[in-house]
Amino acid sequence: MDSYLLLRFVHITGFISLGGGLLAVFISELRAYRTTNVTAFAEAAWYTATFYDALVVPGAVLVGASGLFLVFELGLGFLSEPWLAGMWGLFLFEFIEGNTVTRVQFRRTLRRSRQAHKTGGLTDRDREEARTLLGRVTHFLDLPLFLAIIYCGAMRPGDWTHVFGAILGAVAAASVLTVAVPKLVRPS
C-alpha cells in the first residue's frame, strides 16, 4: 500500500476521532450546564472525561503523528505555506491547552460532581467552583479552533490574511459561546 494514502487515512481518522470527541464533550458539558440534578451533573462530568480521554486525546495523537509524517512524505517545510504553518500552530496551541487548562478543568468538575453526588445535593457553589472563567473560555474555544484547523487543511489558503481571518473568526465564535451558552442553558 502507498505510504501517502495510509498516512492520509490515519490523518482523516484522527480528525474524525478528534472532532467527534470535541463535539461529544461540548454536548456533555451542555448537559452539565442545564441540570440541577446531582446524578445528571455527575454523569455529564463522567461523560466529558470519558469522551476526552477515549476520543479527543487519541485523535490528537493520530493527527499529530500522521501530520508530522505527511510533512516529511510530501517534502513540505513546516513554515513553507501559511495554511500549513497555521494548522501546526493551531494544533500545537490546542494540544498544549487541551492537556493543561482543559484537563485541569474537566478533572475539577469530575471531582466536584463526585463530592456532590456523595453528599446528595448540588449547590450553585458546586457548579461555579467546577467551572472557572478560563475553563469556560478554553472549553468554548475548542470547537471553533478545530474548525479553523480544518479550514486551513481543506482550503489551503496561500496568504496569511485568510489564516488570521479563520483564527479571528474562531476567537469571535468562542467569545459569543462563552457569554451566550451559560445564559441560554440555565439550569432546569
C-alpha positions as CSV (number, residue, x, y, z in Angstrom):
1,M,0.0,0.0,0.0
2,D,1.1,3.5,-0.8
3,S,2.5,5.2,2.4
4,Y,1.0,8.6,1.5
5,L,-2.5,7.0,1.2
6,L,-2.1,5.2,4.5
7,L,-0.9,8.4,6.3
8,R,-3.8,10.3,4.8
9,F,-6.2,7.7,6.0
10,V,-4.7,7.8,9.6
11,H,-4.8,11.7,9.4
12,I,-8.5,11.7,8.5
13,T,-9.3,9.0,11.0
14,G,-7.6,11.1,13.7
15,F,-9.6,14.2,12.7
16,I,-12.8,12.3,12.9
17,S,-12.0,11.0,16.3
18,L,-10.8,14.4,17.5
19,G,-13.8,16.3,16.1
20,G,-16.3,13.7,17.3
21,G,-14.8,13.7,20.8
22,L,-14.8,17.6,20.9
23,L,-18.4,17.6,19.9
24,A,-19.3,14.9,22.4
25,V,-17.5,16.9,25.2
26,F,-19.4,20.0,24.1
27,I,-22.7,18.3,24.4
28,S,-22.0,16.6,27.7
29,E,-20.9,19.9,29.1
30,L,-24.1,21.5,27.9
31,R,-25.9,18.8,29.9
32,A,-23.9,19.7,33.0
33,Y,-24.8,23.4,32.5
34,R,-28.5,22.6,32.2
35,T,-29.1,20.4,35.2
36,T,-29.6,20.9,38.9
37,N,-29.8,17.2,39.4
38,V,-26.7,15.9,41.1
39,T,-26.8,12.5,39.4
40,A,-27.2,14.1,35.9
41,F,-24.4,16.5,36.7
42,A,-22.1,13.7,37.8
43,E,-23.0,11.6,34.8
44,A,-22.3,14.6,32.4
45,A,-18.9,15.1,34.1
46,W,-18.0,11.5,33.7
47,Y,-19.0,11.5,30.0
48,T,-16.9,14.6,29.5
49,A,-13.8,12.9,31.0
50,T,-14.5,9.7,29.1
51,F,-15.0,11.3,25.7
52,Y,-11.9,13.5,26.2
53,D,-9.7,10.5,27.2
54,A,-11.2,8.0,24.7
55,L,-11.7,10.1,21.6
56,V,-10.0,13.6,21.8
57,V,-6.6,12.6,23.1
58,P,-6.1,9.5,20.8
59,G,-7.5,11.6,17.8
60,A,-5.0,14.4,18.6
61,V,-2.1,11.9,18.8
62,L,-3.1,10.3,15.4
63,V,-3.5,13.8,13.8
64,G,-0.1,15.0,15.1
65,A,1.9,11.9,14.3
66,S,0.4,11.4,10.8
67,G,0.7,15.1,10.1
68,L,4.3,15.0,11.0
69,F,5.0,12.1,8.7
70,L,2.9,13.7,5.9
71,V,5.0,16.8,6.0
72,F,8.1,14.6,5.6
73,E,6.4,12.4,3.0
74,L,5.4,15.4,0.9
75,G,8.7,17.2,1.4
76,L,7.0,20.3,2.8
77,G,8.6,22.7,5.3
78,F,6.6,23.3,8.5
79,L,6.5,27.0,7.8
80,S,6.6,26.9,4.0
81,E,3.0,27.6,3.4
82,P,0.6,29.8,5.5
83,W,-2.0,27.1,5.7
84,L,0.5,24.5,6.9
85,A,2.0,26.8,9.5
86,G,-1.5,27.8,10.6
87,M,-2.5,24.2,11.0
88,W,0.6,23.3,13.0
89,G,0.4,26.5,15.2
90,L,-3.3,25.9,16.0
91,F,-2.8,22.2,16.5
92,L,0.1,22.8,19.0
93,F,-1.8,25.5,20.8
94,E,-4.9,23.3,21.1
95,F,-2.8,20.2,22.1
96,I,-1.0,22.1,24.9
97,E,-4.1,24.0,26.1
98,G,-6.2,20.8,26.0
99,N,-3.7,18.9,28.1
100,T,-3.2,21.6,30.6
101,V,-6.1,24.0,31.2
102,T,-8.9,21.9,29.8
103,R,-7.7,18.7,31.5
104,V,-7.5,20.5,34.9
105,Q,-11.0,22.0,34.3
106,F,-12.8,18.7,33.5
107,R,-11.0,16.8,36.2
108,R,-12.0,19.5,38.7
109,T,-15.6,19.2,37.5
110,L,-15.5,15.4,37.8
111,R,-14.1,15.7,41.4
112,R,-16.8,18.3,42.4
113,S,-19.5,16.2,40.8
114,R,-18.4,13.1,42.8
115,Q,-18.3,15.0,46.0
116,A,-21.7,16.5,45.4
117,H,-23.1,13.0,44.5
118,K,-21.8,11.6,47.8
119,T,-23.4,14.4,49.8
120,G,-26.6,14.0,47.8
121,G,-27.0,17.6,46.7
122,L,-25.7,20.0,44.0
123,T,-25.4,23.6,45.1
124,D,-24.8,26.7,42.9
125,R,-21.4,27.0,44.7
126,D,-20.5,23.4,43.5
127,R,-21.5,24.3,39.9
128,E,-19.5,27.6,40.0
129,E,-16.4,26.0,41.5
130,A,-16.5,23.3,38.9
131,R,-16.1,26.0,36.2
132,T,-13.7,28.8,36.1
133,L,-13.8,31.6,33.6
134,L,-10.6,30.4,32.0
135,G,-12.0,26.8,31.8
136,R,-15.2,28.1,30.1
137,V,-13.2,30.1,27.6
138,T,-10.9,27.3,26.6
139,H,-13.9,24.8,26.5
140,F,-15.8,27.0,24.1
141,L,-12.6,27.7,22.1
142,D,-12.0,24.1,21.2
143,L,-14.6,23.5,18.5
144,P,-14.1,26.9,16.7
145,L,-10.3,26.4,16.6
146,F,-10.8,22.8,15.4
147,L,-12.9,24.3,12.6
148,A,-10.1,26.8,11.8
149,I,-7.6,23.9,11.6
150,I,-10.0,22.1,9.2
151,Y,-10.4,25.3,7.2
152,C,-6.6,25.6,6.8
153,G,-6.2,22.0,5.7
154,A,-9.2,21.9,3.4
155,M,-8.9,25.3,1.8
156,R,-5.1,25.7,2.0
157,P,-5.1,29.5,2.0
158,G,-2.0,30.8,0.3
159,D,-1.8,34.0,2.3
160,W,-1.8,34.9,6.0
161,T,-4.9,37.1,5.7
162,H,-7.1,34.1,5.4
163,V,-5.4,32.1,8.2
164,F,-5.6,35.0,10.6
165,G,-9.2,35.6,9.5
166,A,-10.1,32.0,10.4
167,I,-8.4,32.4,13.8
168,L,-10.2,35.7,14.5
169,G,-13.5,34.1,13.4
170,A,-12.8,31.2,15.8
171,V,-12.0,33.6,18.7
172,A,-15.1,35.6,17.9
173,A,-17.3,32.5,17.9
174,A,-15.7,31.3,21.2
175,S,-16.4,34.7,22.8
176,V,-20.0,34.5,21.8
177,L,-20.4,30.9,23.0
178,T,-18.6,31.8,26.3
179,V,-21.1,34.6,27.0
180,A,-24.3,33.2,25.5
181,V,-24.3,29.5,26.3
182,P,-24.3,29.8,30.1
183,K,-27.1,32.3,29.8
184,L,-29.1,30.3,27.3
185,V,-28.9,26.9,29.0
186,R,-29.8,27.9,32.5
187,P,-30.5,25.0,34.9
188,S,-33.9,23.4,34.5
